[in-house]
Amino acid sequence: MPPQIISSKNASELRQDLVSGDWVAIATARAKRPNAFIEKKKRKFLQSKSACPFEQFLSPRELLYARDGREAADDWWIQAIPNKYPAFTRGACATPHTAGPYVWTEGVGFHEVIITRDHTRAIARMRQDEVEQIIRVYQERMLAMYRDDCVKYVSIFHNHGSQAGATISHPHSQIIALPVVPPDVARSIRGSADYFHQHTACVHCAMIAYERKAGERLIYENDYCLVLAPYASKTAFELRIFPKKHRARFEEVVAEERVSVADALRVSLAKLAGGLNDPDYNFFFHTAPVGAGKEEFGHYHWHIEIIPKTAIWAGFEIGTGIEISAIAPEDAAAFLKNIKV
């Protein structure tokens, strides 16, 4: 018996990401209202202060960064320390090796943790100046890592909640320096380069101009940044923060722009927390890697991606790489736009 033909009014829509070329499915046939994604019963993921490793005073020899460059004191608010269980460790520069048809290299790099003092207060509930300080520490630690010639890329990310991979509930971010450019970043770089060669323009700048004019996926805007629900959202309520000014590297953001970045990040996370009852999420930065010169990646446009854990990959997603979203980004944007923070 042949498959049944589904009415076009109930048909799903496939959308292609302009940069990566990935396809995503907007499953209108099983579309959900925005409030269907609200956490009905928030899972408790809170360790006691006595059991939290970040609540213990850190000795100066462990400290990589403290407020205003001072050593740790009782009134510290933000610190950077080495990860106790690093994914990558410092050593001689990595060298490619072969094992039959395979290639491998040493896992050389750095792995740090950025900790804020309050045991329970997530970024969504922080003050503007506090988030700005976090952004500044991200930049400073990234620049410190790039002084090592072995480092090819620095990844900044934040896991919020157990479903997002956080094993410690105390708010913290992580920074990992790698001896290679990660494949997802490399694809993003290639996609932006291909668009530039075809159109002599930045693909992200083109998206920003279109989205500001269209407005239906634009959630928030300030002096230097805007927040969008991507046209080809991989997950429900996925958000991206773009700087309006074309810049390839996050670490080159200046002070007045940093204020807007902090504001956009805080507002984005506060809207998710207020609208969806504090869902688990990941956010990460995509920025140009180390290059021979500033012009090598001049076509690229750094940005932040925020991925709420609103769905679980099943066989189709794993087998095809095509993710299914049960809400259109336009509907998600309209919902979040109305959340007051």
C-alpha distance (Angstrom), angle and dihedral (degrees) to the residues before:
residue distance angle dihedral
M1 . . .
P2 3.82 . .
P3 3.81 120.0 .
Q4 3.77 115.5 -88.0
I5 3.78 117.8 -104.3
I6 3.79 111.3 -120.1
S7 3.78 119.9 -142.5
S8 3.80 111.6 -101.1
K9 3.80 91.0 -125.0
N10 3.82 88.0 65.8
A11 3.81 96.2 39.6
S12 3.78 119.8 122.7
E13 3.78 120.4 -121.2
L14 3.79 126.1 -127.8
R15 3.79 116.0 -149.8
Q16 3.80 127.4 -172.6
D17 3.78 123.6 -140.7
L18 3.80 107.9 -121.0
V19 3.81 94.1 -140.9
S20 3.81 107.4 34.0
G21 3.80 98.4 29.2
D22 3.81 89.8 -132.1
W23 3.79 118.2 148.8
V24 3.80 122.4 -134.3
A25 3.79 129.2 -173.8
I26 3.79 123.1 -131.8
A27 3.80 100.1 -157.8
T28 3.79 101.2 -151.2
A29 3.81 90.7 165.9
R30 3.78 89.3 68.6
A31 3.78 97.1 26.8
K32 3.77 118.1 159.4
R33 3.76 131.1 -148.7
P34 3.82 113.1 -111.7
N35 3.80 92.7 -109.7
A36 3.82 89.7 59.7
F37 3.81 87.3 75.4
I38 3.80 94.6 56.1
E39 3.79 112.5 116.8
K40 3.81 101.9 -110.6
K41 3.79 93.5 -167.5
K42 3.77 115.1 16.8
R43 3.78 112.2 -137.4
K44 3.77 112.0 -121.7
F45 3.80 110.9 -119.5
L46 3.77 105.8 162.5
Q47 3.76 126.4 128.4
S48 3.79 120.0 -156.4
K49 3.78 117.3 -104.6
S50 3.78 90.5 -116.7
A51 3.81 90.4 57.8
C52 3.82 95.7 42.5
P53 3.82 114.0 104.0
F54 3.81 90.5 -154.4
E55 3.80 93.2 59.6
Q56 3.79 92.8 66.6
F57 3.79 117.5 93.8
L58 3.78 110.4 -100.6
S59 3.79 120.0 -133.4
P60 3.83 116.1 -125.6
R61 3.81 92.7 -114.7
E62 3.81 89.5 64.4
L63 3.77 93.7 46.0
L64 3.81 120.7 102.6
Y65 3.79 97.3 169.4
A66 3.81 136.4 11.2
R67 3.78 131.1 173.6
D68 3.81 112.4 -65.0
G69 3.78 89.3 -2.0
R70 3.81 93.5 -71.8
E71 3.76 126.1 134.2
A72 3.78 116.8 -94.7
A73 3.78 115.4 -74.6
D74 3.77 135.1 175.2
D75 3.81 90.0 -91.3
W76 3.80 96.7 52.7
W77 3.81 116.0 141.6
I78 3.81 105.3 179.9
Q79 3.79 131.7 21.3
A80 3.79 139.9 172.6
I81 3.80 117.7 -145.7
P82 3.81 135.7 168.0
N83 3.80 113.7 -91.7
K84 3.80 109.2 -104.4
Y85 3.81 90.0 -139.8
P86 3.82 103.4 33.6
A87 3.78 123.2 -165.4
F88 3.82 88.5 -152.9
T89 3.80 129.5 26.0
R90 3.77 134.7 -160.0
G91 3.80 117.6 -94.9
A92 3.78 144.5 115.8
C93 3.79 115.2 -30.9
A94 3.80 113.7 -78.0
T95 3.80 118.0 -99.9
P96 3.82 123.5 -159.3
H97 3.81 114.2 -115.1
T98 3.78 133.2 -177.5
A99 3.79 131.4 -134.8
G100 3.78 105.6 -173.3
P101 3.82 105.4 -60.5
Y102 3.82 91.8 -12.8
V103 3.80 132.3 92.4
W104 3.79 126.4 -148.3
T105 3.78 138.7 166.5
E106 3.78 138.2 -171.6
G107 3.81 117.6 -80.9
V108 3.78 94.4 -120.8
G109 3.78 120.0 162.6
F110 3.79 144.5 79.0
H111 3.80 133.3 -70.8
E112 3.81 118.9 -166.2
V113 3.78 136.6 171.5
I114 3.82 123.3 -141.2
I115 3.80 109.9 -151.5
T116 3.80 129.8 -170.2
R117 3.79 118.9 -156.5
D118 3.81 104.3 -121.1
H119 3.80 110.4 88.8
T120 3.82 96.5 -147.3
R121 3.82 109.1 17.6
A122 3.80 109.9 106.7
I123 3.81 123.9 -159.7
A124 3.82 90.3 -96.7
R125 3.82 88.7 66.0
M126 3.80 98.8 41.0
R127 3.78 127.4 106.1
Q128 3.78 120.5 -102.2
D129 3.82 93.6 -109.6
E130 3.81 91.3 50.4
V131 3.80 93.1 54.2
E132 3.79 89.3 46.4
Q133 3.79 89.2 55.8
I134 3.81 90.2 51.9
I135 3.81 89.7 52.7
R136 3.80 89.9 49.8
V137 3.82 91.9 51.6
Y138 3.82 89.7 49.8
Q139 3.79 88.5 55.9
E140 3.79 95.7 44.7
R141 3.79 94.7 49.3
M142 3.81 91.2 45.1
L143 3.81 90.8 53.0
A144 3.81 90.5 47.4
M145 3.81 90.9 53.4
Y146 3.78 93.0 47.4
R147 3.80 89.3 59.8
D148 3.81 85.8 75.0
D149 3.81 109.1 86.3
C150 3.81 91.3 -146.7
V151 3.81 92.8 64.7
K152 3.81 116.5 95.9
Y153 3.81 100.2 168.0
V154 3.81 138.2 12.1
S155 3.81 118.6 -150.5
I156 3.82 120.2 -157.8
F157 3.80 117.1 -167.6
H158 3.80 143.1 156.4
N159 3.82 127.5 -152.4
H160 3.81 116.3 -158.5
G161 3.79 116.2 -170.3
S162 3.78 134.7 1.5
Q163 3.82 94.6 -82.3
A164 3.81 87.8 56.8
G165 3.79 91.4 55.1
A166 3.81 100.6 -97.5
T167 3.81 111.2 147.7
I168 3.82 94.3 179.8
S169 3.80 118.1 52.4
H170 3.81 95.0 -152.8
P171 3.85 105.8 103.9
H172 3.79 111.2 -100.4
S173 3.79 141.8 143.8
Q174 3.78 130.0 -145.4
I175 3.79 134.1 -139.0
I176 3.80 121.8 -162.2
A177 3.81 125.0 -173.6
L178 3.81 114.1 -152.5
P179 3.82 134.6 -162.8
V180 3.82 89.5 -140.2
V181 3.81 137.1 44.1
P182 3.85 108.2 -104.3
P183 3.83 114.7 -114.6
D184 3.81 95.0 -120.2
V185 3.80 90.7 53.1
A186 3.80 91.4 44.1
R187 3.82 90.4 54.3
S188 3.79 90.4 49.2
I189 3.81 90.0 50.4
R190 3.82 91.9 48.6
G191 3.79 92.4 47.3
S192 3.78 92.9 51.9
A193 3.82 90.6 45.5
D194 3.82 91.8 51.2
Y195 3.81 91.2 50.7
F196 3.80 91.2 48.1
H197 3.80 92.1 51.3
Q198 3.81 90.7 50.7
H199 3.80 99.5 41.1
T200 3.82 105.5 17.7
A201 3.79 88.0 -127.7
C202 3.79 140.1 97.8
V203 3.81 110.8 -94.4
H204 3.80 92.1 -146.2
C205 3.80 92.2 49.7
A206 3.81 87.8 52.0
M207 3.80 90.7 51.4
I208 3.81 92.1 47.3
A209 3.81 92.2 51.2
Y210 3.80 92.1 48.4
E211 3.80 95.4 45.1
R212 3.82 93.3 48.6
K213 3.79 89.2 52.7
A214 3.82 96.0 43.0
G215 3.78 94.6 42.9
E216 3.80 97.7 -172.4
R217 3.80 95.2 108.0
L218 3.81 97.1 32.3
I219 3.81 110.9 109.8
Y220 3.80 105.8 169.7
E221 3.79 139.2 0.2
N222 3.79 135.3 -174.2
D223 3.80 134.8 168.4
Y224 3.79 97.6 -65.5
C225 3.81 107.8 9.7
L226 3.77 143.1 47.5
V227 3.80 133.0 -162.1
L228 3.82 120.2 -139.2
A229 3.77 139.8 -179.1
P230 3.84 97.5 -133.1
Y231 3.81 117.4 -114.7
A232 3.81 89.0 -126.3
S233 3.81 97.9 37.9
K234 3.79 111.2 -176.1
T235 3.79 93.3 -158.7
A236 3.78 135.0 24.1
F237 3.81 111.2 -85.3
E238 3.80 94.4 9.0
L239 3.81 109.7 164.8
R240 3.78 135.0 -163.6
I241 3.78 128.1 -162.8
F242 3.80 115.5 -152.1
P243 3.80 128.0 -175.4
K244 3.80 109.7 -129.7
K245 3.79 91.3 -140.6
H246 3.78 113.4 76.9
R247 3.77 108.4 -113.0
A248 3.80 127.8 150.8
R249 3.79 98.6 -157.4
F250 3.79 129.2 55.1
E251 3.80 92.4 -157.0
E252 3.82 89.7 64.6
V253 3.82 94.5 60.0
V254 3.82 109.2 124.3
A255 3.81 127.5 -135.5
E256 3.82 99.4 -93.6
E257 3.81 91.3 48.1
R258 3.80 90.4 47.0
V259 3.82 89.0 61.9
S260 3.81 89.7 58.7
V261 3.82 93.0 45.1
A262 3.80 90.5 53.2
D263 3.80 91.5 46.7
A264 3.81 93.2 49.4
L265 3.81 92.4 48.3
R266 3.81 93.8 47.3
V267 3.81 93.3 46.9
S268 3.82 92.7 46.7
L269 3.80 93.4 51.9
A270 3.81 92.5 42.0
K271 3.81 91.0 53.1
L272 3.81 90.9 50.8
A273 3.81 91.1 47.0
G274 3.80 93.1 47.1
G275 3.79 97.1 41.1
L276 3.82 100.8 39.7
N277 3.82 101.2 28.9
D278 3.80 96.7 -104.0
P279 3.82 102.6 -51.5
D280 3.79 121.9 -161.5
Y281 3.80 111.3 -99.7
N282 3.78 147.1 164.6
F283 3.75 126.3 -139.5
F284 3.78 127.2 -172.6
F285 3.79 140.9 170.7
H286 3.78 125.8 -117.4
T287 3.79 111.9 -159.1
A288 3.79 137.5 154.7
P289 3.82 115.1 -79.9
V290 3.77 126.6 -127.1
G291 3.79 109.3 -65.7
A292 3.76 142.0 178.0
G293 3.80 89.3 -97.9
K294 3.79 143.2 -13.0
E295 3.79 92.0 -92.2
E296 3.81 94.9 56.4
F297 3.80 92.1 82.0
G298 3.78 97.7 23.2
H299 3.81 89.8 127.5
Y300 3.81 91.8 63.1
H301 3.83 127.9 93.8
W302 3.81 118.8 -157.5
H303 3.82 118.4 -134.9
I304 3.81 146.0 159.8
E305 3.81 123.8 -112.4
I306 3.82 121.5 -157.2
I307 3.81 116.7 -163.3
P308 3.84 117.2 -172.1
K309 3.80 114.7 -156.6
T310 3.79 95.0 -118.0
A311 3.81 97.4 137.1
I312 3.80 142.4 27.2
W313 3.79 123.9 -128.7
A314 3.81 110.5 -114.5
G315 3.79 132.8 -178.1
F316 3.80 96.3 -69.0
E317 3.80 94.9 50.1
I318 3.80 93.2 44.6
G319 3.80 93.9 44.4
T320 3.81 98.1 45.3
G321 3.80 106.3 23.1
I322 3.82 87.7 -129.1
E323 3.78 110.7 126.3
I324 3.79 122.1 -152.3
S325 3.79 121.8 -139.8
A326 3.80 119.2 -165.2
I327 3.80 93.8 -155.7
A328 3.79 130.2 52.1
P329 3.82 113.8 -117.9
E330 3.80 88.7 -125.3
D331 3.82 90.1 61.1
A332 3.80 92.1 44.4
A333 3.80 90.5 50.8
A334 3.81 93.0 49.4
F335 3.81 90.2 50.7
L336 3.81 95.8 48.4
K337 3.79 93.4 42.5
N338 3.80 88.8 64.4
I339 3.81 95.2 49.7
K340 3.79 107.9 105.9
V341 3.81 117.4 -139.9
